[in-house]
Amino acid sequence: MTLDPMNFIEEPPLKIFLNQLGWKVIKPKYYKNYILFKPDFYEEGHVFALSEPYGKGRVHAEGNTVIEYKTEVFKNTQSLLERFGNDCINDFDNWKFIEEKEWVITKKGEFISSFTSLDTVPQRKSLR
């Protein structure tokens, strides 16, 4: 099984990578031994990471999800997974995202930035 490494990554490398950028992962969701990095797997407002060392900045899921999969339309990943089971994640390449959530970075509730995948995570220090 090969999953898209921008959306599914094992925990140790993700934590090392994000730590180097100034972020501490909290409350991740898993599929097998992979962390689900795509924000669409998380509820609106779910806090995924905090800035190091003081936690004033936070990375949380925002937006809407609409996915077409096997001719059906889903408004969240949870309903898709309930319908087809968690192993449909192995067929992730065939999920057609019509609307996607983003990871939003805020500091003291104020919008700072947003990103969608591992290759676009900003370094915390660059957001000052």
PEWO-V171313 format. One record per residue. N is the residue number from 1. RES is the residue in one letter. PSI is psi in radians with two decimals (999 if undefined). Layout:
<<N:RES:PSI> <N:RES:PSI>>
This chain:
<<1:M:2.25> <2:T:2.04> <3:L:2.65> <4:D:2.00> <5:P:-0.17> <6:M:-0.27> <7:N:-0.30> <8:F:2.09> <9:I:2.55> <10:E:2.65> <11:E:-0.88> <12:P:-0.86> <13:P:-0.61> <14:L:-0.81> <15:K:-0.70> <16:I:-0.82> <17:F:-0.89> <18:L:-0.63> <19:N:-0.69> <20:Q:-0.45> <21:L:-0.02> <22:G:0.36> <23:W:2.51> <24:K:2.11> <25:V:2.31> <26:I:2.57> <27:K:0.84> <28:P:2.79> <29:K:2.67> <30:Y:2.62> <31:Y:1.97> <32:K:-2.15> <33:N:0.40> <34:Y:2.47> <35:I:2.34> <36:L:1.88> <37:F:-0.40> <38:K:2.21> <39:P:-0.36> <40:D:-0.29> <41:F:-0.05> <42:Y:2.66> <43:E:2.70> <44:E:2.24> <45:G:-0.08> <46:H:2.17> <47:V:2.11> <48:F:-0.62> <49:A:2.70> <50:L:2.66> <51:S:2.57> <52:E:2.52> <53:P:-0.12> <54:Y:-0.19> <55:G:0.37> <56:K:-0.53> <57:G:2.60> <58:R:2.62> <59:V:2.09> <60:H:2.76> <61:A:2.32> <62:E:2.58> <63:G:-2.89> <64:N:2.69> <65:T:2.27> <66:V:2.14> <67:I:2.36> <68:E:2.24> <69:Y:2.18> <70:K:0.87> <71:T:0.16> <72:E:2.65> <73:V:2.33> <74:F:2.47> <75:K:0.05> <76:N:2.79> <77:T:-0.52> <78:Q:-0.78> <79:S:-0.60> <80:L:-0.78> <81:L:-0.61> <82:E:-0.65> <83:R:-0.77> <84:F:-0.13> <85:G:2.73> <86:N:-0.48> <87:D:-0.16> <88:C:-0.21> <89:I:-0.52> <90:N:-0.35> <91:D:0.43> <92:F:-0.57> <93:D:-0.36> <94:N:0.08> <95:W:2.19> <96:K:1.92> <97:F:2.04> <98:I:-0.71> <99:E:2.48> <100:E:2.52> <101:K:2.91> <102:E:2.77> <103:W:2.17> <104:V:2.34> <105:I:2.21> <106:T:2.70> <107:K:2.09> <108:K:0.67> <109:G:-0.07> <110:E:2.32> <111:F:2.32> <112:I:-0.85> <113:S:3.06> <114:S:2.80> <115:F:2.96> <116:T:-0.37> <117:S:2.98> <118:L:-0.58> <119:D:-0.07> <120:T:0.23> <121:V:2.16> <122:P:2.65> <123:Q:2.33> <124:R:-0.74> <125:K:-0.46> <126:S:-0.16> <127:L:0.07> <128:R:999>>
